[in-house]
């Protein structure tokens, strides 16, 4: 049987400890959990549209691990500013928009999700406990990955969810950008709708933190 493939959704690390955490997680998954971790810009590289490559890779994987770490920090701000439901944001920490997009794609494609969140990160969108998954909160350092409970949790998810998915037939590649709208199936529309929800959630978080900056994230992952 082919080695199960697991997509790791993590923004490009921007400081040494995040690089170390990503690389340690990759080694743990490959050497101790028996899966093939696929990581954008590390062993998966888009030749054109990043979003098309991400969707293609997730669709052919057997599981998705979302690694949500701080990307934006809001020292002081407001949510729902100017409304009767306005409330203060103080020292709020947000993950990258790509975590929301990639988790929405995984959910739409029926790919099992496992979410690791840095402690203190704001829970929103799919980066929070749901009926079908839970969020493992960790300090992002290599020591946390040595905790036997973390390894046991990952292995349990892989054994019961990822390997089950791996035994099912793999979908054929879909060239999303070359398909006519009239040719879309019901499943294709579900995927598009889930992606739109992910984009809206990510955009709302970014708008709270950096008003007026939404126009610059469309083509930038790092």
NORVENSUL-V935292 format. One record per residue. N is the residue number from 0. PSI is psi in whole degrees, -180 to 180 (999 if undefined). NEAR is the number of other ideal C-beta (glycine too) atoms within 10 Angstrom. Layout:
<<N | PSI | NEAR> <N | PSI | NEAR>>
//
This chain:
<<0 | 140 | 6> <1 | 150 | 9> <2 | 129 | 11> <3 | 142 | 21> <4 | 134 | 19> <5 | 123 | 28> <6 | 129 | 26> <7 | 111 | 23> <8 | 104 | 26> <9 | 132 | 25> <10 | 153 | 20> <11 | 122 | 17> <12 | 138 | 18> <13 | 5 | 11> <14 | 157 | 9> <15 | -42 | 8> <16 | -29 | 13> <17 | -37 | 19> <18 | -45 | 12> <19 | -41 | 15> <20 | -46 | 23> <21 | -46 | 21> <22 | -37 | 14> <23 | -39 | 16> <24 | -42 | 24> <25 | -46 | 18> <26 | -41 | 14> <27 | -44 | 18> <28 | -43 | 21> <29 | -47 | 14> <30 | -29 | 8> <31 | -14 | 12> <32 | -9 | 19> <33 | 32 | 14> <34 | 166 | 23> <35 | 101 | 15> <36 | 132 | 22> <37 | 122 | 18> <38 | 124 | 21> <39 | 137 | 21> <40 | 12 | 11> <41 | -48 | 15> <42 | 7 | 11> <43 | 127 | 15> <44 | 124 | 9> <45 | 139 | 15> <46 | -14 | 7> <47 | -115 | 8> <48 | 121 | 13> <49 | -39 | 17> <50 | -39 | 20> <51 | -42 | 16> <52 | -41 | 15> <53 | -47 | 20> <54 | -44 | 21> <55 | -44 | 18> <56 | -46 | 19> <57 | -41 | 21> <58 | -27 | 21> <59 | 11 | 16> <60 | 165 | 26> <61 | -6 | 24> <62 | 158 | 26> <63 | 123 | 24> <64 | 118 | 26> <65 | 120 | 24> <66 | 102 | 24> <67 | 112 | 30> <68 | 166 | 23> <69 | 127 | 19> <70 | -35 | 19> <71 | 140 | 16> <72 | 124 | 10> <73 | 108 | 18> <74 | -42 | 8> <75 | 130 | 9> <76 | -167 | 15> <77 | 149 | 14> <78 | 139 | 15> <79 | 44 | 10> <80 | 135 | 13> <81 | 0 | 7> <82 | 174 | 9> <83 | -15 | 5> <84 | 15 | 8> <85 | 137 | 10> <86 | 159 | 10> <87 | 137 | 10> <88 | 123 | 16> <89 | 121 | 10> <90 | 48 | 10> <91 | 136 | 20> <92 | 130 | 17> <93 | 148 | 23> <94 | -180 | 27> <95 | 149 | 24> <96 | -28 | 25> <97 | -28 | 25> <98 | -42 | 27> <99 | -43 | 27> <100 | -48 | 25> <101 | -35 | 27> <102 | -35 | 25> <103 | -41 | 23> <104 | -45 | 23> <105 | -45 | 25> <106 | -42 | 21> <107 | -35 | 22> <108 | -5 | 18> <109 | 26 | 12> <110 | 128 | 21> <111 | 140 | 22> <112 | 141 | 21> <113 | 126 | 22> <114 | 126 | 23> <115 | 124 | 25> <116 | 138 | 22> <117 | 137 | 18> <118 | 136 | 11> <119 | -4 | 11> <120 | 145 | 21> <121 | 125 | 19> <122 | 124 | 14> <123 | 165 | 14> <124 | -132 | 21> <125 | -2 | 25> <126 | 57 | 22> <127 | 162 | 15> <128 | 133 | 12> <129 | 177 | 12> <130 | -30 | 5> <131 | -8 | 10> <132 | 169 | 18> <133 | 166 | 14> <134 | 124 | 19> <135 | 115 | 17> <136 | 128 | 15> <137 | 157 | 18> <138 | 133 | 11> <139 | 83 | 23> <140 | 163 | 13> <141 | -27 | 14> <142 | -36 | 9> <143 | -29 | 18> <144 | -11 | 19> <145 | -7 | 11> <146 | 123 | 11> <147 | -31 | 7> <148 | -34 | 8> <149 | -47 | 16> <150 | -44 | 14> <151 | -39 | 10> <152 | -45 | 15> <153 | -44 | 23> <154 | -39 | 15> <155 | -44 | 11> <156 | -44 | 21> <157 | -45 | 24> <158 | -41 | 12> <159 | -26 | 10> <160 | -51 | 19> <161 | -47 | 26> <162 | -33 | 17> <163 | -45 | 14> <164 | -38 | 18> <165 | -29 | 19> <166 | -10 | 11> <167 | 156 | 9> <168 | 140 | 5> <169 | 142 | 13> <170 | 154 | 12> <171 | 152 | 7> <172 | 137 | 10> <173 | 125 | 17> <174 | 89 | 8> <175 | -38 | 16> <176 | -10 | 9> <177 | 1 | 8> <178 | 135 | 12> <179 | 148 | 6> <180 | -38 | 8> <181 | -20 | 5> <182 | -5 | 8> <183 | 139 | 14> <184 | 173 | 10> <185 | -41 | 7> <186 | -40 | 13> <187 | -41 | 15> <188 | -34 | 12> <189 | -44 | 14> <190 | -46 | 21> <191 | -41 | 14> <192 | -42 | 12> <193 | -40 | 19> <194 | -41 | 18> <195 | -40 | 12> <196 | -43 | 17> <197 | -41 | 24> <198 | -40 | 18> <199 | -42 | 13> <200 | -43 | 20> <201 | -41 | 23> <202 | -38 | 14> <203 | -42 | 16> <204 | -42 | 24> <205 | -36 | 19> <206 | -37 | 12> <207 | -39 | 19> <208 | -41 | 17> <209 | 77 | 15> <210 | 136 | 10> <211 | 2 | 7> <212 | 7 | 10> <213 | -24 | 15> <214 | -7 | 6> <215 | -4 | 10> <216 | -12 | 16> <217 | -35 | 10> <218 | 11 | 8> <219 | 124 | 10> <220 | -38 | 16> <221 | 999 | 9>>
//
